[in-house]
Amino acid sequence: MSLKRIFIDATGIVTTPTGLGKYSYYLLKAMLPKKNFHFTLIHQVDLPKSHLLFRLRNENVDFVPVQIPVIGPKRDMGLFKLRREINQYDFFHCLSSYMPAFGINIPSVVTIHDLKYLLFPKFFDNRLKTLYNIYMKILVIGSTDF
């Protein structure tokens, strides 16, 4: 039986401790020891080798440094350039709540670790909140495998 190949976008993990970084680290710590999977994990090129993430290194994990912004249009462009490689995998897991806007054609999941949009509804005004909710629904519906 061949190993399921999972491509993980961990570019949201940065040098300074953040909620996303901690959440992602503990999620990866639970996932990466699974022996029936092979993981390819992209991370920021400037992430120091002393970072806790690299303590998770084992034989079924490849760490690939990339220079892709954490958020913004350049992030989408950077991931779009990797789409051919990503689409060769069985599954794509985006650890930040910024799923690539287009180009990923395999079953995917996005981890939404931050519930501030639900807990603090006044964070956005109504127009931005409506657009954000529509965008998230499109991403979620578009990434499901029926």
C-alpha positions in Angstrom: 0.0 0.0 0.0 1.5 3.3 -1.0 1.7 6.2 1.4 -0.9 9.0 1.1 1.0 12.2 0.1 0.0 15.4 1.9 1.2 18.8 1.0 1.1 21.2 4.0 1.4 25.0 3.7 3.1 26.1 7.0 4.2 29.5 5.7 2.1 31.2 8.4 4.6 29.9 11.0 7.1 32.8 11.6 10.0 33.4 13.9 8.0 35.4 16.6 5.4 33.4 18.5 1.9 33.9 17.2 -1.4 32.1 17.8 -1.3 30.7 14.3 2.3 29.5 14.8 1.5 27.7 18.2 -1.7 26.2 16.9 0.0 25.0 13.7 3.0 23.5 15.7 0.8 21.4 17.9 -1.4 20.3 15.0 1.7 19.2 13.1 3.1 17.6 16.2 0.1 15.3 16.3 -0.1 14.7 12.5 3.5 14.2 11.4 4.3 11.0 13.4 1.6 9.1 11.3 3.6 6.5 9.4 1.0 5.8 6.7 1.4 9.3 5.3 4.3 11.2 3.6 4.3 15.0 4.3 5.8 17.8 2.4 5.8 20.9 4.5 6.6 24.3 3.0 7.8 26.9 5.5 9.3 30.4 5.4 12.9 30.4 4.1 14.0 32.6 7.0 12.6 30.4 9.8 15.6 29.7 12.0 16.7 26.0 12.2 16.4 26.3 16.0 12.6 26.8 15.6 10.5 24.1 17.4 9.0 23.1 14.0 12.3 21.4 13.0 12.2 19.2 16.0 9.3 17.4 14.3 11.7 16.2 11.5 11.4 12.4 10.7 11.7 10.1 7.8 8.2 10.7 6.4 8.5 14.5 6.4 10.2 16.8 3.9 10.8 20.4 4.9 10.9 22.8 1.9 11.8 26.4 2.5 10.0 29.0 0.3 9.8 32.8 0.2 6.0 33.4 0.1 4.3 36.2 2.1 2.1 35.1 5.0 -0.9 37.1 3.6 -1.7 39.2 0.5 -1.9 38.9 -3.2 1.8 37.9 -3.5 1.0 34.9 -1.3 -1.6 33.8 -3.8 0.9 34.3 -6.7 3.6 32.3 -4.9 1.3 29.4 -4.2 -0.1 29.6 -7.7 3.5 29.1 -9.0 3.7 25.9 -6.9 0.3 24.6 -8.0 1.6 22.0 -10.4 3.7 20.4 -7.6 0.9 20.7 -5.1 -1.6 19.1 -7.4 0.6 16.0 -7.6 -0.3 15.2 -4.0 -3.3 13.4 -2.6 -4.3 16.2 -0.2 -3.5 19.8 0.5 -3.7 21.3 4.0 -3.4 25.0 4.5 -2.6 25.8 8.1 -3.5 29.4 7.9 -7.0 30.7 7.2 -5.8 32.2 3.9 -6.5 29.4 1.5 -5.0 30.0 -2.0 -7.5 31.8 -4.2 -7.1 29.5 -7.2 -5.0 26.7 -8.8 -5.4 23.9 -6.2 -7.3 21.0 -7.8 -7.0 18.3 -5.2 -9.0 17.6 -2.0 -8.0 20.4 0.5 -8.7 21.6 3.9 -8.0 25.0 5.5 -7.5 25.4 9.2 -9.4 28.4 10.6 -7.8 28.8 14.0 -9.0 32.3 14.6 -12.6 32.8 15.6 -12.4 36.5 16.1 -14.8 37.0 13.2 -17.5 35.1 15.1 -16.6 36.3 18.6 -16.2 39.9 17.6 -18.8 40.5 14.9 -18.1 44.3 14.8 -14.5 43.5 13.7 -15.7 44.2 10.1 -18.4 46.5 9.0 -21.4 44.8 7.5 -20.3 45.1 3.9 -16.8 43.6 4.5 -18.3 40.9 6.8 -20.7 39.9 4.1 -18.0 39.7 1.5 -15.8 37.8 3.8 -18.5 35.2 4.6 -19.3 34.8 0.9 -15.6 34.3 0.1 -15.2 31.7 2.9 -18.3 29.8 1.8 -17.0 29.7 -1.8 -13.7 28.4 -0.6 -15.2 25.8 1.6 -17.8 24.6 -1.0 -15.1 24.6 -3.7 -12.8 22.5 -1.7 -15.2 19.7 -0.7 -15.0 16.4 -2.4 -18.6 15.0 -2.9 
